[in-house]
Amino acid sequence: MPRFPAFRARRLRRSEPMRALVRETEVRPQDLILPLFVVEGEGVRRPVASMAGVEQTSADELVRDAEEALRLGIPAVLLFGIPDHKDEAGTQGYAEEGVVQRAVRRLKAELPELLVMTDVCLCEYTSHGHCGLIRAGDVDNDSTVELLARMAVTHAAAGADVVAPSDMMDGRVGAIRGALDGAGFPQTAILSYAVKYASAFYGPFRDAAGSTPEFGDRRTAQMDPANVREALREARQDVEEGADIVMVKPALAYLDVIHRVKEATGYPVCAYHVSGEYAMIQAAAERGWIDGPRAHREALTSIRRAGADMIISYWARQFAREQDG
Ligand code: PBG
């Protein structure tokens, strides 16, 4: 190894063209997935207080947001539904005329080339805010899995390209794959939230989706932040059950997990850069404490550097607009 003064690392940092030549990691709009929250009605745009720049929108407005994303080179959106009526069993989650099912049909009709992904989980649809059916004070695994499989089939029937189960019930990927195949949707892909930690960083999302649990928390289903070997077991299990893409969530506090899941599975890895991670940057930027766009870019770059093939990001459009010049 040549030593200083023969070796000067700063030679390659002197100008942007030089830095660009030796840059190892890139974030492109085509690597990003935009999460969107859909509500009932027409012409509705409701800002989410805890997530500056994020709104709940009705399907007509959602189509406009998705259209802009597509124009900016973002290939995919991930839909979350917020129904008007919630009940114990989350029935609107698997209703053919549910808020997400209708939004998917509209998106696919108006923007056929857009990839439409849907979150498959009951927490936005249950009155108690838990991810499934409650029995004896906890989410009942096997009966919930049946409903999730039904939900996934209604999304596929509406035209979803990818279904993304985020509930963390055991065996749901296999059940969803079986149900999709049985219903004639063998080409609908599964992006499984394979490694989802019980995280404080979901706080703002639960505001946005109105899905804060009425009692207890999600620690009987979501993973302990301390565990990485368990993450590898979860990811392998989901791949064996038929997941096409595996997700790690959140992203920034789990960059090591992203890296290891990528190596262990060899499957495409998606990272969810979650609401709290986004909101922290936005909140500090609002106060003038950090440069928001730079901090967002740095965060996205680190997630790609860790090995994520694709990133779900609330900043996707703003990022792509910057690239657009
Ligand atoms: C569950 C779901 C959650 C998120 C995505 N899907 C919330 C939870 O598990 O409590 C969080 C996403 C984010 O924080 O941005 N349907």
Residues whose N, C-alpha, C, O or C-beta is under 5 A from the ligand:
A	BS01	PBG	C121 C123 S166 F201 Y202 F205 V274 S275 G276
